[in-house]
Amino acid sequence: MIMYTFFEENADGLAGKTLIPFSTHAGSGLSGFDRKLSDACLNSTVGTGLAIAGTDAQNNPDSVRQNVNDWLSELGY
């Protein structure tokens, strides 16, 4: 919830920026955060986000590292 408040209160300062959500989670994925971010920051571009299960990050770090690298490559980084 703190992140929702941050983006809502700083939407003007984020205008014209590209925002790319990412998170670790215990089963909720991005939980619609990308959509909520778009709604809160109407004058920003929201890119394709990435959600990594915490158990994957803990138990399969090499696989997660590859997934993150692939995601960043798709974003042009």
N, CA, C and O atoms as CSV, one atom per row, in Angstrom:
chain,resi,resn,atom,element,x,y,z
A,1,MET,N,N,0.810,-1.191,0.000
A,1,MET,CA,C,0.000,0.000,0.000
A,1,MET,C,C,0.858,1.262,0.000
A,1,MET,O,O,0.467,2.280,-0.569
A,2,ILE,N,N,2.013,1.197,0.628
A,2,ILE,CA,C,2.856,2.380,0.675
A,2,ILE,C,C,3.290,2.796,-0.722
A,2,ILE,O,O,3.438,3.987,-0.995
A,3,MET,N,N,3.495,1.832,-1.606
A,3,MET,CA,C,3.896,2.170,-2.965
A,3,MET,C,C,2.755,2.840,-3.724
A,3,MET,O,O,2.995,3.763,-4.504
A,4,TYR,N,N,1.513,2.389,-3.509
A,4,TYR,CA,C,0.377,3.054,-4.151
A,4,TYR,C,C,0.339,4.520,-3.741
A,4,TYR,O,O,0.158,5.403,-4.579
A,5,THR,N,N,0.509,4.771,-2.458
A,5,THR,CA,C,0.494,6.140,-1.948
A,5,THR,C,C,1.632,6.947,-2.565
A,5,THR,O,O,1.435,8.090,-2.979
A,6,PHE,N,N,2.807,6.361,-2.624
A,6,PHE,CA,C,3.949,7.063,-3.216
A,6,PHE,C,C,3.651,7.490,-4.648
A,6,PHE,O,O,3.856,8.650,-5.006
A,7,PHE,N,N,3.174,6.568,-5.460
A,7,PHE,CA,C,2.926,6.892,-6.862
A,7,PHE,C,C,1.787,7.894,-7.019
A,7,PHE,O,O,1.867,8.790,-7.859
A,8,GLU,N,N,0.752,7.759,-6.242
A,8,GLU,CA,C,-0.352,8.712,-6.300
A,8,GLU,C,C,0.118,10.115,-5.925
A,8,GLU,O,O,-0.258,11.090,-6.575
A,9,GLU,N,N,0.930,10.219,-4.889
A,9,GLU,CA,C,1.391,11.524,-4.417
A,9,GLU,C,C,2.490,12.131,-5.284
A,9,GLU,O,O,2.757,13.329,-5.193
A,10,ASN,N,N,3.122,11.325,-6.114
A,10,ASN,CA,C,4.224,11.806,-6.939
A,10,ASN,C,C,3.962,11.686,-8.434
A,10,ASN,O,O,4.896,11.741,-9.234
A,11,ALA,N,N,2.709,11.525,-8.814
A,11,ALA,CA,C,2.355,11.345,-10.222
A,11,ALA,C,C,2.839,12.502,-11.082
A,11,ALA,O,O,3.311,12.276,-12.197
A,12,ASP,N,N,2.735,13.732,-10.596
A,12,ASP,CA,C,3.186,14.876,-11.392
A,12,ASP,C,C,4.689,14.814,-11.665
A,12,ASP,O,O,5.134,15.104,-12.776
A,13,GLY,N,N,5.449,14.444,-10.676
A,13,GLY,CA,C,6.893,14.339,-10.841
A,13,GLY,C,C,7.313,13.180,-11.727
A,13,GLY,O,O,8.419,13.174,-12.269
A,14,LEU,N,N,6.438,12.204,-11.874
A,14,LEU,CA,C,6.732,11.038,-12.710
A,14,LEU,C,C,6.192,11.186,-14.130
A,14,LEU,O,O,6.397,10.305,-14.965
A,15,ALA,N,N,5.503,12.293,-14.410
A,15,ALA,CA,C,4.935,12.523,-15.742
A,15,ALA,C,C,6.043,12.465,-16.789
A,15,ALA,O,O,7.113,13.046,-16.611
A,16,GLY,N,N,5.771,11.761,-17.874
A,16,GLY,CA,C,6.735,11.633,-18.956
A,16,GLY,C,C,7.785,10.569,-18.736
A,16,GLY,O,O,8.619,10.341,-19.612
A,17,LYS,N,N,7.769,9.911,-17.588
A,17,LYS,CA,C,8.748,8.870,-17.267
A,17,LYS,C,C,8.198,7.501,-17.668
A,17,LYS,O,O,6.989,7.312,-17.802
A,18,THR,N,N,9.101,6.569,-17.852
A,18,THR,CA,C,8.721,5.172,-18.062
A,18,THR,C,C,8.881,4.449,-16.736
A,18,THR,O,O,9.957,4.464,-16.138
A,19,LEU,N,N,7.820,3.824,-16.284
A,19,LEU,CA,C,7.804,3.091,-15.023
A,19,LEU,C,C,7.677,1.610,-15.339
A,19,LEU,O,O,6.817,1.206,-16.122
A,20,ILE,N,N,8.529,0.806,-14.732
A,20,ILE,CA,C,8.527,-0.632,-15.005
A,20,ILE,C,C,8.452,-1.370,-13.680
A,20,ILE,O,O,9.445,-1.453,-12.956
A,21,PRO,N,N,7.268,-1.913,-13.354
A,21,PRO,CA,C,7.109,-2.579,-12.060
A,21,PRO,C,C,7.786,-3.953,-12.017
A,21,PRO,O,O,7.819,-4.681,-13.008
A,22,PHE,N,N,8.319,-4.280,-10.851
A,22,PHE,CA,C,8.867,-5.609,-10.618
A,22,PHE,C,C,8.740,-5.919,-9.137
A,22,PHE,O,O,8.722,-5.019,-8.297
A,23,SER,N,N,8.651,-7.199,-8.832
A,23,SER,CA,C,8.499,-7.590,-7.435
A,23,SER,C,C,8.835,-9.057,-7.243
A,23,SER,O,O,8.892,-9.838,-8.192
A,24,THR,N,N,9.054,-9.402,-5.987
A,24,THR,CA,C,8.997,-10.794,-5.568
A,24,THR,C,C,7.685,-10.937,-4.821
A,24,THR,O,O,7.135,-9.954,-4.324
A,25,HIS,N,N,7.191,-12.142,-4.745
A,25,HIS,CA,C,5.884,-12.348,-4.130
A,25,HIS,C,C,5.767,-13.768,-3.593
A,25,HIS,O,O,6.603,-14.631,-3.860
A,26,ALA,N,N,4.703,-13.979,-2.827
A,26,ALA,CA,C,4.434,-15.304,-2.262
A,26,ALA,C,C,3.206,-15.936,-2.907
A,26,ALA,O,O,2.574,-16.815,-2.321
A,27,GLY,N,N,2.876,-15.490,-4.104
A,27,GLY,CA,C,1.758,-16.093,-4.830
A,27,GLY,C,C,0.839,-15.099,-5.508
A,27,GLY,O,O,-0.069,-15.496,-6.238
A,28,SER,N,N,1.058,-13.812,-5.281
A,28,SER,CA,C,0.136,-12.819,-5.828
A,28,SER,C,C,0.597,-12.222,-7.151
A,28,SER,O,O,-0.161,-11.481,-7.776
A,29,GLY,N,N,1.793,-12.515,-7.590
A,29,GLY,CA,C,2.310,-11.915,-8.825
A,29,GLY,C,C,2.358,-10.401,-8.683
A,29,GLY,O,O,2.636,-9.881,-7.602
A,30,LEU,N,N,2.087,-9.700,-9.770
A,30,LEU,CA,C,2.024,-8.244,-9.699
A,30,LEU,C,C,0.710,-7.779,-9.084
A,30,LEU,O,O,0.570,-6.614,-8.711
A,31,SER,N,N,-0.242,-8.682,-8.981
A,31,SER,CA,C,-1.510,-8.400,-8.304
A,31,SER,C,C,-2.209,-7.156,-8.847
A,31,SER,O,O,-2.832,-6.406,-8.096
A,32,GLY,N,N,-2.101,-6.946,-10.152
A,32,GLY,CA,C,-2.754,-5.804,-10.775
A,32,GLY,C,C,-2.041,-4.487,-10.559
A,32,GLY,O,O,-2.566,-3.430,-10.909
A,33,PHE,N,N,-0.836,-4.540,-9.980
A,33,PHE,CA,C,-0.116,-3.304,-9.695
A,33,PHE,C,C,0.191,-2.510,-10.957
A,33,PHE,O,O,0.157,-1.279,-10.938
A,34,ASP,N,N,0.494,-3.207,-12.064
A,34,ASP,CA,C,0.785,-2.499,-13.308
A,34,ASP,C,C,-0.406,-1.659,-13.751
A,34,ASP,O,O,-0.228,-0.524,-14.193
A,35,ARG,N,N,-1.607,-2.193,-13.640
A,35,ARG,CA,C,-2.826,-1.459,-13.993
A,35,ARG,C,C,-3.059,-0.296,-13.027
A,35,ARG,O,O,-3.407,0.808,-13.446
A,36,LYS,N,N,-2.867,-0.553,-11.750
A,36,LYS,CA,C,-3.046,0.501,-10.751
A,36,LYS,C,C,-2.007,1.605,-10.932
A,36,LYS,O,O,-2.302,2.782,-10.725
A,37,LEU,N,N,-0.808,1.227,-11.314
A,37,LEU,CA,C,0.235,2.205,-11.577
A,37,LEU,C,C,-0.144,3.077,-12.768
A,37,LEU,O,O,0.031,4.295,-12.734
A,38,SER,N,N,-0.659,2.456,-13.811
A,38,SER,CA,C,-1.125,3.220,-14.978
A,38,SER,C,C,-2.230,4.187,-14.596
A,38,SER,O,O,-2.249,5.329,-15.056
A,39,ASP,N,N,-3.147,3.736,-13.758
A,39,ASP,CA,C,-4.255,4.587,-13.316
A,39,ASP,C,C,-3.774,5.754,-12.457
A,39,ASP,O,O,-4.321,6.854,-12.543
A,40,ALA,N,N,-2.758,5.522,-11.633
A,40,ALA,CA,C,-2.261,6.556,-10.731
A,40,ALA,C,C,-1.364,7.559,-11.452
A,40,ALA,O,O,-1.316,8.731,-11.081
A,41,CYS,N,N,-0.662,7.104,-12.468
A,41,CYS,CA,C,0.317,7.947,-13.170
A,41,CYS,C,C,-0.088,8.058,-14.637
A,41,CYS,O,O,0.574,7.512,-15.519
A,42,LEU,N,N,-1.160,8.759,-14.877
A,42,LEU,CA,C,-1.754,8.842,-16.210
A,42,LEU,C,C,-0.804,9.404,-17.266
A,42,LEU,O,O,-0.926,9.059,-18.442
A,43,ASN,N,N,0.121,10.243,-16.881
A,43,ASN,CA,C,1.026,10.872,-17.847
A,43,ASN,C,C,2.382,10.185,-17.916
A,43,ASN,O,O,3.357,10.768,-18.389
A,44,SER,N,N,2.440,8.947,-17.443
A,44,SER,CA,C,3.654,8.137,-17.502
A,44,SER,C,C,3.392,6.924,-18.383
A,44,SER,O,O,2.243,6.550,-18.620
A,45,THR,N,N,4.454,6.324,-18.857
A,45,THR,CA,C,4.354,5.076,-19.602
A,45,THR,C,C,4.698,3.941,-18.656
A,45,THR,O,O,5.741,3.969,-18.002
A,46,VAL,N,N,3.829,2.943,-18.579
A,46,VAL,CA,C,4.088,1.792,-17.721
A,46,VAL,C,C,4.479,0.616,-18.604
A,46,VAL,O,O,3.697,0.166,-19.442
A,47,GLY,N,N,5.704,0.122,-18.406
A,47,GLY,CA,C,6.217,-0.984,-19.194
A,47,GLY,C,C,5.778,-2.330,-18.641
A,47,GLY,O,O,5.110,-2.411,-17.610
A,48,THR,N,N,6.161,-3.364,-19.336
A,48,THR,CA,C,5.828,-4.728,-18.944
A,48,THR,C,C,6.584,-5.098,-17.680
A,48,THR,O,O,7.815,-5.080,-17.649
A,49,GLY,N,N,5.839,-5.432,-16.646
A,49,GLY,CA,C,6.438,-5.760,-15.362
A,49,GLY,C,C,6.879,-7.207,-15.255
A,49,GLY,O,O,6.651,-8.019,-16.152
A,50,LEU,N,N,7.510,-7.504,-14.142
A,50,LEU,CA,C,7.979,-8.856,-13.854
A,50,LEU,C,C,7.730,-9.158,-12.393
A,50,LEU,O,O,8.037,-8.346,-11.520
A,51,ALA,N,N,7.177,-10.322,-12.131
A,51,ALA,CA,C,6.967,-10.800,-10.765
A,51,ALA,C,C,7.664,-12.148,-10.618
A,51,ALA,O,O,7.467,-13.055,-11.426
A,52,ILE,N,N,8.460,-12.263,-9.600
A,52,ILE,CA,C,9.205,-13.489,-9.323
A,52,ILE,C,C,8.728,-14.048,-7.987
A,52,ILE,O,O,8.695,-13.337,-6.983
A,53,ALA,N,N,8.362,-15.311,-7.984
A,53,ALA,CA,C,7.972,-15.951,-6.725
A,53,ALA,C,C,9.180,-15.993,-5.791
A,53,ALA,O,O,10.284,-16.348,-6.204
A,54,GLY,N,N,8.960,-15.632,-4.544
A,54,GLY,CA,C,10.042,-15.626,-3.561
A,54,GLY,C,C,10.693,-16.984,-3.412
A,54,GLY,O,O,11.907,-17.076,-3.228
A,55,THR,N,N,9.898,-18.041,-3.489
A,55,THR,CA,C,10.466,-19.382,-3.373
A,55,THR,C,C,11.380,-19.687,-4.556
A,55,THR,O,O,12.396,-20.362,-4.395
A,56,ASP,N,N,11.023,-19.192,-5.753
A,56,ASP,CA,C,11.913,-19.378,-6.907
A,56,ASP,C,C,13.209,-18.614,-6.708
A,56,ASP,O,O,14.290,-19.132,-6.989
A,57,ALA,N,N,13.103,-17.375,-6.221
A,57,ALA,CA,C,14.299,-16.568,-5.987
A,57,ALA,C,C,15.226,-17.258,-4.986
A,57,ALA,O,O,16.449,-17.204,-5.113
A,58,GLN,N,N,14.626,-17.901,-3.999
A,58,GLN,CA,C,15.411,-18.568,-2.971
A,58,GLN,C,C,15.970,-19.901,-3.448
A,58,GLN,O,O,17.128,-20.222,-3.178
A,59,ASN,N,N,15.154,-20.680,-4.156
A,59,ASN,CA,C,15.532,-22.053,-4.490
A,59,ASN,C,C,16.128,-22.237,-5.875
A,59,ASN,O,O,16.812,-23.230,-6.125
A,60,ASN,N,N,15.879,-21.289,-6.785
A,60,ASN,CA,C,16.351,-21.426,-8.163
A,60,ASN,C,C,17.001,-20.120,-8.649
A,60,ASN,O,O,16.582,-19.558,-9.660
A,61,PRO,N,N,18.008,-19.648,-7.937
A,61,PRO,CA,C,18.558,-18.330,-8.285
A,61,PRO,C,C,19.114,-18.240,-9.705
A,61,PRO,O,O,19.018,-17.183,-10.329
A,62,ASP,N,N,19.682,-19.301,-10.222
A,62,ASP,CA,C,20.229,-19.241,-11.582
A,62,ASP,C,C,19.114,-19.090,-12.612
A,62,ASP,O,O,19.242,-18.323,-13.567
A,63,SER,N,N,18.037,-19.814,-12.418
A,63,SER,CA,C,16.886,-19.707,-13.318
A,63,SER,C,C,16.257,-18.315,-13.238
A,63,SER,O,O,15.912,-17.723,-14.260
A,64,VAL,N,N,16.112,-17.804,-12.029
A,64,VAL,CA,C,15.541,-16.471,-11.845
A,64,VAL,C,C,16.449,-15.420,-12.478
A,64,VAL,O,O,15.968,-14.491,-13.127
A,65,ARG,N,N,17.744,-15.563,-12.293
A,65,ARG,CA,C,18.701,-14.626,-12.889
A,65,ARG,C,C,18.530,-14.598,-14.406
A,65,ARG,O,O,18.550,-13.530,-15.018
A,66,GLN,N,N,18.363,-15.774,-15.009
A,66,GLN,CA,C,18.172,-15.845,-16.456
A,66,GLN,C,C,16.842,-15.198,-16.858
A,66,GLN,O,O,16.772,-14.493,-17.865
A,67,ASN,N,N,15.793,-15.438,-16.072
A,67,ASN,CA,C,14.491,-14.810,-16.363
A,67,ASN,C,C,14.582,-13.287,-16.292
A,67,ASN,O,O,14.024,-12.591,-17.141
A,68,VAL,N,N,15.275,-12.775,-15.296
A,68,VAL,CA,C,15.438,-11.325,-15.152
A,68,VAL,C,C,16.257,-10.785,-16.317
A,68,VAL,O,O,15.908,-9.750,-16.885
A,69,ASN,N,N,17.335,-11.465,-16.682
A,69,ASN,CA,C,18.153,-11.025,-17.814
A,69,ASN,C,C,17.351,-11.021,-19.108
A,69,ASN,O,O,17.467,-10.089,-19.905
A,70,ASP,N,N,16.539,-12.054,-19.326
A,70,ASP,CA,C,15.696,-12.117,-20.524
A,70,ASP,C,C,14.694,-10.966,-20.537
A,70,ASP,O,O,14.490,-10.326,-21.569
A,71,TRP,N,N,14.065,-10.703,-19.379
A,71,TRP,CA,C,13.093,-9.613,-19.251
A,71,TRP,C,C,13.751,-8.268,-19.549
A,71,TRP,O,O,13.199,-7.451,-20.285
A,72,LEU,N,N,14.929,-8.044,-18.976
A,72,LEU,CA,C,15.646,-6.796,-19.232
A,72,LEU,C,C,16.026,-6.663,-20.693
A,72,LEU,O,O,15.964,-5.566,-21.250
A,73,SER,N,N,16.418,-7.760,-21.325
A,73,SER,CA,C,16.747,-7.725,-22.749
A,73,SER,C,C,15.533,-7.363,-23.584
A,73,SER,O,O,15.637,-6.582,-24.530
A,74,GLU,N,N,14.394,-7.919,-23.243
A,74,GLU,CA,C,13.154,-7.599,-23.955
A,74,GLU,C,C,12.805,-6.119,-23.823
A,74,GLU,O,O,12.206,-5.531,-24.723
A,75,LEU,N,N,13.187,-5.523,-22.690
A,75,LEU,CA,C,12.935,-4.107,-22.452
A,75,LEU,C,C,13.995,-3.217,-23.113
A,75,LEU,O,O,13.865,-1.993,-23.126
A,76,GLY,N,N,15.035,-3.836,-23.654
A,76,GLY,CA,C,16.088,-3.085,-24.318
A,76,GLY,C,C,17.254,-2.709,-23.425
A,76,GLY,O,O,18.014,-1.794,-23.744
A,77,TYR,N,N,17.401,-3.406,-22.311
A,77,TYR,CA,C,18.511,-3.127,-21.377
A,77,TYR,C,C,19.500,-4.263,-21.354
A,77,TYR,O,O,20.493,-4.203,-20.629
